[in-house]
């Protein structure tokens, strides 16, 4: 594995899930592997789970960690080539990424989309710039379009909780008060489509994800029908891809216990943070149906499996 920015960087995604499950049983077994190695974590956007789980995973492997909030702790970075830098940016990504690559053995990068310019967002300018100029393995800590560390943790969680070899998994849109990226949903679809699970994505008309990520899934628009017999309900809001950045206002898509009645005692997942009683009701989040906390806990082992694989690959 050269980088970890999408499922396509992984030769055997389900094998990586099993590796993470093995690591979870003895997370300190390879503490010497990361000795004298440095992980750099670069945040262009705020983070809780990704920041803490990545640091914990690196510590489990014996790595040193440098954390930088790029928009606060460094010079403002220019991303465009060929510009005359006589404005607010003081350093170009070509030098900034290359220098960071001198200091770090692995770089993790987190950046969000603008949700105003679809073409620019889906070109993944920031992640690709670090891949091109840093000279070191890049791990996506969430990009404009994908969140592979989250998706790996999601598959780890399903593997732990599934009661059938081929569970029915439903990714459902839910309402929100503001426009959110499609990254978690795109990525979850991409990873689940690498399994043989019965997979459905359900959303209101106009909120379909880009087909590149959903191809192979069942696409539905009736939430109750989609939930019928489901083993896992993954709840996530995303703004419109077609009407780019549009916010959905369908409050009746809120997930509550009444809606879970038609499922196969489904476990409910969410990447967090979650707005209670907007996205998911209290009666679900505070019930045995919810596995959002162990799901978040598995972020450590998804990151550790990735860092370990990169260390094993690159020495």
SEGU-587951 format. One line per field, with one value per residue: residue in three letters; x, y, z of N, C-alpha, C in turn. Coordinates in steps of 0.05 Angstrom, whole numbers, plus 32768, in hexadecimal, padded with zeros to 4 digits. Example, Ala and Ser with C-alpha at 12.3 -4.5 7.8 and 13.67 -1.06 7.14 Angstrom:
// SEGU-587951
aa = c(ALA,SER)
n_c1 = c(8108,8101)
n_c2 = c(7F8E,7FD3)
n_c3 = c(809C,808E)
ca_c1 = c(80F6,8111)
ca_c2 = c(7FA6,7FEB)
ca_c3 = c(809C,808F)
c_c1 = c(8108,8102)
c_c2 = c(7FBE,8001)
c_c3 = c(809C,809D)
END
This chain:
// SEGU-587951
aa = c(UNK,UNK,UNK,UNK,UNK,UNK,UNK,UNK,UNK,UNK,UNK,UNK,UNK,UNK,UNK,UNK,UNK,UNK,UNK,UNK,UNK,UNK,UNK,UNK,UNK,UNK,UNK,UNK,UNK,UNK,UNK,UNK,UNK,UNK,UNK,UNK,UNK,UNK,UNK,UNK,UNK,UNK,UNK,UNK,UNK,UNK,UNK,UNK,UNK,UNK,UNK,UNK,UNK,UNK,UNK,UNK,UNK,UNK,UNK,UNK,UNK,UNK,UNK,UNK,UNK,UNK,UNK,UNK,UNK,UNK,UNK,UNK,UNK,UNK,UNK,UNK,UNK,UNK,UNK,UNK,UNK,UNK,UNK,UNK,UNK,UNK,UNK,UNK,UNK,UNK,UNK,UNK,UNK,UNK,UNK,UNK,UNK,UNK,UNK,UNK,UNK,UNK,UNK,UNK,UNK,UNK,UNK,UNK,UNK,UNK,UNK,UNK,UNK,UNK,UNK,UNK,UNK,UNK,UNK,UNK,UNK,UNK,UNK,UNK,UNK,UNK,UNK,UNK,UNK,UNK,UNK,UNK,UNK,UNK,UNK,UNK,UNK,UNK,UNK,UNK,UNK,UNK,UNK,UNK,UNK,UNK,UNK,UNK,UNK,UNK,UNK,UNK,UNK,UNK,UNK,UNK,UNK,UNK,UNK,UNK,UNK,UNK,UNK,UNK,UNK,UNK,UNK,UNK,UNK,UNK,UNK,UNK,UNK,UNK,UNK,UNK,UNK,UNK,UNK,UNK,UNK,UNK,UNK,UNK,UNK,UNK,UNK,UNK,UNK,UNK,UNK,UNK,UNK,UNK,UNK,UNK,UNK,UNK,UNK,UNK,UNK,UNK,UNK,UNK,UNK,UNK,UNK,UNK,UNK,UNK,UNK,UNK,UNK,UNK,UNK,UNK,UNK,UNK,UNK,UNK,UNK,UNK,UNK,UNK,UNK,UNK,UNK,UNK,UNK,UNK,UNK,UNK,UNK,UNK,UNK,UNK,UNK,UNK,UNK,UNK,UNK,UNK,UNK,UNK,UNK,UNK,UNK,UNK,UNK,UNK,UNK,UNK,UNK,UNK,UNK,UNK,UNK,UNK,UNK,UNK,UNK,UNK,UNK,UNK,UNK,UNK,UNK,UNK,UNK,UNK,UNK,UNK,UNK,UNK,UNK,UNK,UNK,UNK,UNK,UNK,UNK,UNK,UNK,UNK,UNK,UNK,UNK,UNK,UNK,UNK,UNK,UNK,UNK,UNK,UNK,UNK,UNK,UNK,UNK,UNK,UNK,UNK,UNK,UNK,UNK,UNK,UNK,UNK,UNK,UNK,UNK,UNK,UNK,UNK,UNK)
n_c1 = c(8011,800F,7FF9,7FC1,7F88,7F58,7F2B,7F40,7F76,7F83,7F95,7F79,7F41,7F1E,7F42,7F61,7F3D,7F3A,7F6E,7F6E,7F4A,7F68,7F93,7F78,7F71,7FA3,7FBE,7FF1,8019,803E,805E,8092,8098,808D,80B5,80E0,80C7,809E,805E,8039,8003,7FD5,7FA8,7F78,7F46,7F18,7F18,7F07,7F00,7F21,7F52,7F61,7F5E,7F83,7FB3,7FB5,7FB8,7FE9,800B,8004,8022,8054,8065,807C,8056,8042,8018,7FF3,7FCC,7FBC,7FA8,7FAF,7FE0,800A,8029,7FFC,7FE6,7FF3,7FD0,7FCB,7FEC,801D,8010,8017,8031,801D,7FF9,7FD0,7FE6,8020,8041,804E,802B,804C,807F,8072,8059,8083,80AA,8091,8090,80C6,80CB,80A8,8094,8064,802C,7FF0,7FB5,7F81,7F49,7F12,7ED9,7EC6,7E91,7E7A,7E91,7E8F,7EB0,7EE4,7EE6,7EDF,7F0C,7F33,7F5E,7F81,7F90,7FA7,7FD0,7FF3,8000,801D,8048,8061,8081,807B,8054,800E,7FD6,7F91,7F6C,7F39,7F1E,7F09,7EE4,7EE4,7EEA,7F10,7F28,7EFF,7ED9,7EF3,7EF4,7EBD,7EB1,7ECE,7EB0,7E7E,7E8E,7E98,7E65,7E40,7E0E,7E05,7E23,7E1C,7E05,7DCC,7DD7,7DCA,7DD2,7DBC,7DA3,7D9D,7D7D,7D99,7DB3,7DD5,7DFF,7E22,7E5E,7E65,7E88,7E8F,7E63,7E6B,7E9B,7E8E,7E69,7E8B,7EAF,7E8C,7E78,7EA1,7E9A,7E70,7E3F,7DF8,7DE5,7DC9,7DB9,7D96,7D71,7D54,7D35,7D61,7D8D,7DB3,7DF1,7E31,7E36,7E64,7E76,7E4D,7E3F,7E27,7E0C,7DC9,7D9A,7D6E,7D2F,7D08,7D05,7CEF,7CE4,7D18,7D30,7D1A,7D25,7D5B,7D9E,7DC6,7DC5,7DDF,7DE6,7DE7,7DEE,7DF2,7E02,7DE5,7DFD,7DF2,7DD5,7DFD,7E14,7DE4,7DB7,7D91,7D4D,7D2A,7D0B,7CF0,7D10,7D2E,7D4D,7D2E,7D15,7CE5,7CEA,7D10,7CF4,7CE6,7D15,7D48,7D53,7D79,7DBC,7DD2,7DF9,7E27,7E54,7E62,7E71,7E2D,7DEF,7DC1,7D7E,7D75,7D90,7D94,7D69,7D63,7D4E,7D64,7D9C,7DA8,7D9E,7DA1,7DA6,7DCA,7E0C,7E33,7E5C,7E82,7E8E,7EA8,7ED3,7EEE,7F0A,7F3E,7F56,7F4F,7F6F,7FA0,7FA9,7FB1,7FDE,8003,8007,801C,804E,8065,8068,8088,80B4)
n_c2 = c(7FE8,802A,805D,8074,8086,8079,8041,8029,8029,7FFD,7FBB,7F8E,7F98,7F7E,7F5D,7F83,7F94,7F65,7F64,7F92,7F82,7F5A,7F78,7F95,7F70,7F6E,7FA4,7FBA,7F9B,7FA3,7FCE,7FDD,7FE4,8017,8035,806D,8083,80B4,80D0,80FF,8129,814E,8180,81A0,81AB,81A7,8173,8139,80FF,80EA,8104,80F5,80BD,80AF,80C2,80A1,806E,8072,8078,8046,8028,803A,8069,80AD,80EA,8122,8158,8185,81BF,81D6,8206,8228,8220,8226,8246,8265,823D,8239,821D,821D,8214,823A,826E,82B3,82C1,82EF,82FA,82E6,82B4,8292,8267,8233,81F7,81D2,81D8,81D6,81A3,8182,818E,817D,8147,813C,813C,8115,80D0,80BA,80DD,80F8,8114,8143,815F,8187,818D,81C6,81C9,81EA,81EB,81B9,819E,81AE,819A,8162,8157,8151,8172,8180,814F,8134,8156,8151,811B,811D,8140,8137,810A,80E0,80AB,80B7,80BF,80C3,80EA,80F8,8111,813F,811F,80EB,80BD,8092,807A,807C,805B,8029,801F,801B,7FEB,7FC7,7FCA,7FB6,7F82,7F6F,7F70,7F57,7F25,7F02,7EE6,7F05,7F3C,7F6A,7FAB,7FEE,802E,806A,80A9,80E4,811C,815E,819C,81BA,81BE,8184,815D,812B,8104,80DA,80B9,80AD,8090,8066,804A,803B,8018,7FF0,7FDB,7FBB,7F8D,7F52,7F5F,7F6B,7FA5,7FE5,8027,805E,8098,80DA,80F1,8111,8112,80EC,80CA,80D1,80A6,808A,8079,805C,8033,7FF2,7FEE,7FE9,8019,8043,8065,8064,8065,8044,8014,8007,7FFD,7FCE,7F90,7F9B,7F94,7FB7,7FFC,8033,8074,80B3,80F6,8118,814C,8162,8143,814A,817B,81A2,81A4,81B1,81B6,8185,8183,815F,814D,8121,80F6,80EB,80BE,8090,8065,804F,804B,8023,7FF5,7FD3,7FBB,7F88,7F85,7FAE,7FC7,8009,8039,8070,80A3,80CC,8110,8113,8132,8133,8120,813A,8121,80EB,80CE,80D5,80A6,807E,8085,807F,804B,8002,7FF8,801A,801E,8044,8056,802A,8025,8056,804D,8026,8044,804B,801A,8014,803D,802C,7FFB,800E,8031,800C,7FE9,800C,8018,7FE5,7FDE,8008,800A)
n_c3 = c(8000,7FEC,7FF6,801F,800D,7FF7,7FED,7FC2,7FC7,7FE3,7FE2,7FF5,8011,8038,804F,806A,8090,80AF,80C2,80E2,8109,8121,8135,815B,8184,819B,81A2,81AD,819A,8171,8180,8178,8143,812F,8145,8148,811D,80FC,80FE,80DB,80E6,80C4,80C7,80A4,80B2,80E9,811C,8143,8151,8126,812E,8164,8163,813B,8151,817E,8165,814B,8177,818F,816D,8177,815F,8156,8158,8134,8135,810F,8107,80CD,80B9,80E3,80FD,80DA,80A0,8072,803D,7FF8,7FC2,7F8B,7F4C,7F29,7F39,7F4B,7F86,7FA8,7FCD,8004,8011,8027,801F,7FF1,7FDD,7FC5,7FDC,8013,801B,800B,8030,8060,8056,805C,8092,80A7,80A9,809A,8083,8098,807F,8084,8067,8053,8025,7FFC,7FEE,7FCA,7F98,7F70,7F4B,7F59,7F8E,7F86,7F6A,7F90,7FA3,7FCF,7FEB,7FBF,7FB1,7FDD,7FD7,7FA7,7FB2,7FE4,7FEA,800D,802E,802C,8055,8054,807E,807B,8042,800D,7FF3,8008,8040,8055,8083,80A8,808E,808D,80C4,80CA,80AE,80CD,80FC,80EB,80DE,8112,812A,810A,80FD,80D5,809A,806C,8077,8076,8064,806D,8054,8068,8057,8080,80A1,80A8,80C3,80A6,806A,805C,804D,8019,8025,804E,8042,800B,8011,8034,8014,7FEB,8004,801B,7FED,7FDE,7FF9,8001,8015,801E,8005,800C,7FF9,800F,8003,7FFE,7FC1,7F95,7FB5,7FA8,7FA9,7F88,7F50,7F47,7F78,7F8E,7F6E,7F66,7F94,7FB0,7F9E,7FBF,7FD1,7FF6,8038,8061,8047,8036,8067,8077,8094,809C,80B5,80C5,80CD,80B1,80C0,80A2,8090,8052,8024,7FE6,7FAB,7F75,7F72,7F85,7FC7,7FDD,8014,8038,804E,8062,8096,80A8,809F,80CB,80F8,8121,8157,8147,810F,810D,8117,80ED,80DF,80E4,811D,811A,811E,812B,810B,8108,80F3,8116,8128,8142,813B,816B,8169,813B,8111,8125,8154,819C,81B2,8195,8193,81C9,81D3,81D1,819C,8185,816E,816C,818D,8196,8160,8156,8177,815B,8136,8146,813A,8104,80F1,8106,80EC,80B9,80BE,80D1,80A5,807E,8095,8095,805E,804B,806D)
ca_c1 = c(8000,801F,7FEA,7FA7,7F76,7F3E,7F2B,7F50,7F92,7F85,7F93,7F65,7F34,7F15,7F5A,7F69,7F2A,7F43,7F87,7F67,7F3E,7F7E,7FA1,7F67,7F75,7FBC,7FC6,800C,802B,8052,8066,80AD,8097,808D,80CB,80F0,80B7,808D,8045,8030,7FE6,7FD0,7F8B,7F6E,7F2C,7F16,7F15,7F08,7F07,7F37,7F6A,7F68,7F62,7F9C,7FC9,7FB5,7FC1,8006,8018,8004,8037,806E,806D,8079,8041,8042,7FFD,7FF3,7FB4,7FCA,7F9D,7FB6,7FFB,801E,8023,7FE6,7FF2,7FE9,7FCB,7FCB,8005,8021,8006,8029,8029,801F,7FE1,7FD0,7FF4,803D,8050,8040,8028,8063,8094,8067,8056,809D,80B8,8084,8099,80E1,80C9,8096,8095,8049,801D,7FD3,7FAB,7F64,7F3E,7EF5,7ED2,7EB9,7E74,7E71,7E9D,7E90,7EC7,7EFC,7EE5,7EE3,7F28,7F43,7F76,7F93,7F9C,7FB8,7FE9,8006,800A,802F,805F,806C,8094,8076,8039,7FF8,7FBD,7F7A,7F5D,7F20,7F23,7EF1,7ED0,7EE6,7EF4,7F15,7F2D,7EE4,7ECC,7F00,7EE9,7EA1,7EB1,7ED7,7E99,7E6A,7E99,7E95,7E4A,7E2E,7E05,7E03,7E3A,7E15,7DF0,7DC1,7DE2,7DBC,7DDC,7DA5,7DA5,7D8E,7D7D,7DAD,7DAD,7DE8,7E0A,7E39,7E6B,7E5D,7EA0,7E8A,7E50,7E79,7EAF,7E80,7E5E,7EA2,7EBA,7E79,7E76,7EB7,7E91,7E58,7E28,7DE0,7DEA,7DB5,7DBC,7D7C,7D72,7D3F,7D3B,7D73,7DA4,7DC3,7E0E,7E3D,7E34,7E7F,7E7A,7E36,7E3A,7E26,7DF8,7DAD,7D93,7D51,7D25,7CF4,7D15,7CE3,7CE8,7D34,7D37,7D0E,7D37,7D77,7DAF,7DD5,7DBC,7DF4,7DD8,7DF9,7DE5,7E04,7DF6,7DE0,7E13,7DE8,7DD0,7E14,7E14,7DC9,7DB0,7D77,7D3C,7D15,7D0E,7CE4,7D24,7D3A,7D4D,7D24,7D10,7CCE,7CF4,7D20,7CE3,7CE5,7D2F,7D4F,7D60,7D91,7DCE,7DD2,7E14,7E2A,7E70,7E65,7E5D,7E12,7DDC,7DAB,7D62,7D74,7D99,7D8C,7D5A,7D6E,7D45,7D75,7DB8,7DAB,7D93,7DB3,7DA8,7DE0,7E28,7E43,7E74,7E96,7E95,7EBD,7EEB,7EFD,7F1A,7F5A,7F61,7F50,7F87,7FB8,7FAD,7FBC,7FF9,8014,800B,802E,8068,806F,806D,809D,80CA)
ca_c2 = c(8000,8042,8072,806C,809C,806D,8024,8020,8027,7FE5,7FA3,7F7B,7FA7,7F6D,7F54,7F98,7F92,7F4F,7F6D,7FA5,7F72,7F4C,7F8D,7F9D,7F5D,7F73,7FBC,7FC3,7F85,7FAD,7FE9,7FE3,7FE9,8034,8043,8080,808C,80CB,80D4,811A,812C,8169,8186,81B9,81AE,819D,8156,812D,80E2,80E4,810E,80E5,80A0,80AD,80C4,8088,8058,8075,8072,8029,801D,8045,8080,80C8,80F7,813F,8161,81A1,81CB,81E4,8222,8238,821C,8229,825A,825E,822E,823E,8203,821F,8216,8250,8287,82C7,82C0,8309,82FE,82DD,829B,8297,824F,8222,81DB,81C3,81D9,81CE,8186,8175,8191,816C,812D,8139,8139,8100,80B7,80B9,80F6,80F6,812E,8146,8178,8185,819B,81E0,81C4,81FE,81E5,819C,8195,81B2,8188,8147,8154,814A,8181,8180,8134,812D,8166,8144,8102,8124,8150,8132,80F5,80CE,80A1,80C9,80B3,80D5,80EC,8100,8124,814C,810C,80D0,80BA,8076,8070,8077,8044,8011,801B,8012,7FCE,7FB9,7FC9,7FA4,7F67,7F67,7F6F,7F49,7F0A,7EF2,7EEB,7F1A,7F4D,7F80,7FC4,8005,8049,807C,80C6,80EF,8139,816E,81B9,81C8,81AD,8173,8150,810F,80F3,80C2,80A8,80A2,807D,804E,803B,8030,8001,7FDA,7FCE,7FA7,7F75,7F45,7F65,7F76,7FC2,7FF8,8044,806A,80B5,80E8,80F9,8128,810F,80D5,80CE,80CC,808A,807E,806E,804C,801D,7FD8,7FEF,7FEE,8035,8044,807F,8060,805E,802D,7FFC,8000,7FF3,7FB4,7F7A,7FA4,7F8D,7FCF,8015,8047,808D,80C9,810B,8123,8160,8158,8143,8155,8198,819F,81B2,81B7,81AA,8178,818C,814A,8146,8107,80E1,80E6,80A2,808B,8049,8047,8043,800B,7FDF,7FC1,7FAF,7F6F,7F8F,7FBA,7FD9,8023,8044,808B,80A9,80E0,8118,8111,8145,8124,8127,8145,810A,80D3,80D4,80CB,808B,806B,8089,8076,802F,7FEC,7FF7,802B,8015,805A,8059,8017,802C,806B,8040,8017,8056,8046,8002,8019,804D,801C,7FE8,801D,803A,7FF4,7FE0,801F,8014,7FCC,7FE1,801C,8007)
ca_c3 = c(8000,7FE9,8004,8027,8008,7FF0,7FED,7FAB,7FCF,7FF4,7FD1,8000,8027,804D,805E,807C,80A6,80C1,80CE,80F7,811F,812E,8144,8172,8199,81A8,8194,81B2,8193,815F,8188,816E,8126,812A,8153,8138,8106,8103,80F0,80DB,80E2,80BA,80C8,8098,80BE,8105,811F,815E,814F,8115,813B,817B,815C,812B,8164,818E,8155,8147,8191,8193,815C,817F,814F,815F,814A,8132,812D,8106,80FB,80B8,80B5,80FB,8107,80C5,808C,8060,8026,7FDD,7FB5,7F6E,7F3F,7F16,7F43,7F57,7FA2,7FB4,7FDD,8020,8015,802A,8018,7FDD,7FE5,7FBB,7FF1,802D,801C,8009,804A,8074,804F,8067,80AF,80AF,809A,8090,8086,8097,8076,8086,805A,804C,800C,7FFE,7FE8,7FB7,7F7E,7F6F,7F3B,7F69,7FA4,7F7D,7F60,7FA7,7F9F,7FE6,7FEE,7FA8,7FB3,7FF0,7FCA,7F92,7FB9,7FFE,7FE9,8023,802D,8035,805F,8055,8097,806E,802C,8003,7FE9,8014,805B,8055,809E,80B4,8081,8097,80DF,80C7,80A7,80E5,810E,80E0,80E2,812E,8133,80F7,8105,80BD,8089,8059,8084,8067,806D,8060,8059,8066,805A,8096,809F,80B6,80C2,8093,8055,8064,8037,8012,8028,805E,8034,7FF4,8019,803F,7FFD,7FDC,8013,801E,7FD3,7FDC,8007,7FF4,8025,8011,800B,8001,7FFF,800D,8006,7FEF,7FA5,7F92,7FC7,7FA0,7FA9,7F6D,7F49,7F48,7F93,7F96,7F5A,7F73,7FAA,7FA9,7FA3,7FC7,7FDA,800B,804F,806F,8036,8036,8082,807D,8097,809D,80CC,80CC,80C2,80B3,80BD,809B,807E,803E,8013,7FCB,7F97,7F5B,7F77,7F97,7FE0,7FE7,802E,8038,8064,8067,80B2,80AD,809C,80E5,8100,813C,815C,8137,80F5,810F,811C,80D6,80DA,80F1,8135,810E,812C,811F,8109,80FF,80F6,812A,813C,8139,8147,8176,8163,8120,8100,8133,816D,81B5,81B8,8186,819C,81E5,81D5,81C9,817F,817C,8171,8162,819E,818E,8145,8159,8183,8146,8126,814D,812E,80E7,80ED,810D,80D7,80A2,80C4,80D2,8089,8071,80A1,808B,8042,8045,807E)
c_c1 = c(8012,8013,7FD0,7F94,7F5A,7F41,7F3D,7F6E,7F98,7F81,7F7C,7F57,7F2A,7F2C,7F64,7F56,7F33,7F5D,7F81,7F5B,7F54,7F8E,7F92,7F6B,7F8F,7FC9,7FE3,8021,8042,805C,8082,80AD,8099,80A3,80DB,80E2,80A4,8075,803E,8012,7FE0,7FB2,7F85,7F52,7F2C,7F11,7F15,7F11,7F1F,7F52,7F73,7F6E,7F7C,7FB4,7FCB,7FC0,7FDF,8016,8019,801A,8052,8077,806C,8064,8044,8026,7FFE,7FD7,7FBE,7FC1,7FA5,7FD3,8011,8018,800B,7FF2,7FE4,7FE7,7FCE,7FE7,8006,8017,801C,8021,802E,8007,7FE4,7FDF,8012,804E,8040,8040,803F,807A,808A,8065,8071,80AC,80AC,808D,80B5,80E0,80B9,8098,8079,803C,7FFF,7FC8,7F8C,7F5B,7F22,7EF0,7EC6,7E9A,7E68,7E7A,7EA2,7EA9,7EE0,7EFD,7EEC,7EFD,7F3C,7F5E,7F8A,7FA0,7FAF,7FD2,7FFD,8010,8020,8049,806D,8082,8092,805A,8024,7FE0,7FA8,7F6D,7F41,7F28,7F08,7EDC,7ED0,7EF1,7EFA,7F1C,7F12,7ED7,7ED9,7EF6,7ECC,7EA0,7EBB,7EC0,7E84,7E74,7E96,7E78,7E37,7E27,7E01,7E1B,7E35,7DFF,7DE5,7DC9,7DD4,7DCA,7DC5,7DAD,7D94,7D8F,7D93,7DA7,7DC0,7DF2,7E23,7E44,7E5F,7E72,7E9B,7E78,7E5D,7E8C,7EA2,7E75,7E75,7EAC,7EA6,7E75,7E8D,7EB0,7E7A,7E3F,7E11,7DE0,7DD6,7DBC,7DA1,7D7E,7D5A,7D48,7D4D,7D8C,7DB4,7DE1,7E18,7E3E,7E4F,7E83,7E64,7E31,7E3C,7E13,7DDC,7DA6,7D75,7D4A,7D10,7D02,7D0A,7CE8,7D06,7D3C,7D2D,7D23,7D55,7D85,7DBF,7DC9,7DD2,7DE6,7DEC,7DEB,7DFA,7DF4,7DF4,7DF9,7E0A,7DE2,7DE4,7E12,7DF9,7DC3,7D94,7D67,7D27,7D18,7D02,7CF7,7D34,7D38,7D44,7D1D,7CF8,7CD7,7D04,7D0E,7CE2,7D00,7D32,7D60,7D7B,7DA2,7DD1,7DEE,7E13,7E47,7E76,7E76,7E41,7E01,7DC4,7D90,7D5F,7D7A,7D8F,7D7F,7D68,7D67,7D55,7D92,7DBC,7DA2,7DA9,7DB7,7DC1,7DFB,7E3B,7E5D,7E89,7EA0,7EAB,7ED6,7EFB,7F0D,7F38,7F65,7F61,7F69,7FA0,7FBE,7FB9,7FD8,800C,801B,801F,804B,8074,8077,8086,80B5,80CF)
c_c2 = c(8019,805A,8066,8083,8092,804F,8019,801E,800C,7FCD,7F90,7F89,7F96,7F61,7F69,7F9A,7F7D,7F57,7F80,7F96,7F63,7F60,7F94,7F89,7F62,7F8C,7FC5,7FAF,7F8F,7FC9,7FF1,7FEB,8006,8044,8054,8088,80A2,80CC,80F2,811B,8149,816D,81A1,81BF,81A1,817F,814E,8111,80DD,80ED,80FB,80C8,809C,80AF,80AB,8071,805A,806F,8054,801B,8029,805C,809A,80D6,8115,8147,817E,81A9,81DE,8201,8234,8237,8220,8241,8252,8253,8234,8223,8205,8221,822F,826B,8299,82CA,82DB,8310,82F3,82C3,829F,827F,823E,8205,81CA,81C2,81CE,81B0,8178,8177,817F,814F,8127,8132,8120,80E8,80B1,80D3,80EF,8112,812E,8160,8173,8193,81B6,81DE,81DB,81F8,81C7,8192,8197,819E,816B,8142,814E,8158,817F,8165,812E,813D,815A,812A,8108,8130,8148,811D,80E1,80C3,80B4,80B8,80C8,80D3,80F7,8115,8130,8137,80F1,80D1,809C,806A,806A,805E,802A,800B,8011,7FF4,7FBD,7FB5,7FB6,7F87,7F5D,7F62,7F5E,7F2D,7EF8,7EF9,7F02,7F2B,7F61,7F9A,7FDB,801F,805C,8099,80CF,810D,8146,818B,81C8,81B4,819E,8165,8135,80FB,80D9,80AE,809C,808B,8063,803D,802D,8017,7FEA,7FCC,7FBB,7F8D,7F68,7F4A,7F6F,7F94,7FD4,8014,8050,8088,80C1,80ED,8111,8126,80F6,80DD,80C9,80AE,807B,806F,805A,8034,8002,7FD7,7FF1,800B,8037,8060,807D,8055,8045,8013,7FF4,7FF4,7FD7,7F9D,7F81,7F9B,7FA4,7FE7,802A,8062,80A3,80DD,8111,8137,8155,8159,8150,8172,819F,81B1,81B8,81A8,819D,8180,8178,8140,812B,80F0,80DD,80C9,809F,806D,803F,803D,8029,7FF2,7FCA,7FB3,7F95,7F76,7F9C,7FC9,7FF3,802F,8061,8092,80BC,80F7,8117,8125,8135,8131,8139,812F,80F0,80DB,80C8,80AD,8075,806D,807E,8059,801B,7FEA,8006,801E,802B,805D,8044,801B,8042,805F,8031,8029,8052,802F,8004,8028,803C,8007,7FF5,8025,8022,7FEA,7FF2,801C,7FFA,7FCE,7FF2,801B,801E)
c_c3 = c(8000,7FF8,800E,8025,7FFF,7FF1,7FD7,7FB1,7FDE,7FE2,7FDA,8017,803E,805D,8071,8094,80BA,80CF,80E6,810F,812F,813F,815D,818A,81A8,819C,8198,81A9,8181,8166,817E,8151,811F,8138,8140,811E,810F,80F1,80F2,80D5,80DC,80B8,80BB,80A4,80DA,8105,813C,815C,813E,8121,8151,8174,814C,813E,8175,817E,8150,8160,8196,8183,8162,816F,815F,814D,814B,8127,8126,80FC,80E6,80B5,80CD,8102,80F2,80B3,807C,8046,800C,7FCE,7F97,7F63,7F2D,7F1F,7F4B,7F74,7FB0,7FC4,7FFA,8025,8014,8021,8004,7FE6,7FDB,7FD0,800B,802F,801B,8023,805F,806F,8059,8085,80B8,809D,808E,8096,8084,8092,8078,807A,8051,8031,8011,7FFD,7FD7,7F9B,7F7C,7F61,7F4C,7F80,7F9C,7F6F,7F77,7FA6,7FB6,7FEA,7FD8,7FA8,7FC6,7FE5,7FB6,7F9C,7FD3,7FFD,8000,8022,803A,803E,8060,8070,8093,8059,8023,7FFB,7FF7,8030,8060,8071,80AC,80A8,8089,80B3,80DE,80C0,80BE,80F8,8105,80E3,80FE,8136,8121,8102,80ED,80AB,8076,8065,8070,8073,805E,8068,8054,8069,8072,8094,80AF,80B3,80AF,807F,8060,804C,8031,8019,8037,804F,801B,7FFC,8024,8028,7FEE,7FEA,8016,8003,7FCD,7FEB,7FF6,8004,8014,8018,7FFD,800B,7FFB,8013,7FF8,7FD2,7FA5,7FA4,7FC1,7FA1,7F8D,7F68,7F4B,7F63,7F9A,7F84,7F68,7F8A,7F9F,7FB1,7FA8,7FD0,7FEF,8023,805D,8060,8037,8051,8087,807D,8099,80B7,80D6,80BE,80C7,80AC,80B7,808A,8069,802D,7FF7,7FBA,7F7D,7F5D,7F8D,7FAF,7FEB,8001,802D,8051,806B,8083,80B9,80A8,80B5,80EC,811D,813F,814C,811B,80F6,8112,8106,80D0,80E9,810A,812D,8122,811D,8121,8100,8105,810C,811F,8130,8148,8151,8170,814A,810C,810B,814E,8185,81BA,81A9,8191,81B8,81E9,81CE,81AB,8176,8182,8169,8173,8197,8171,8145,8165,816F,8133,812D,813D,810F,80E1,80F2,80F7,80BE,80A7,80C5,80B6,807A,807B,8097,806D,803C,8058,8091)
END
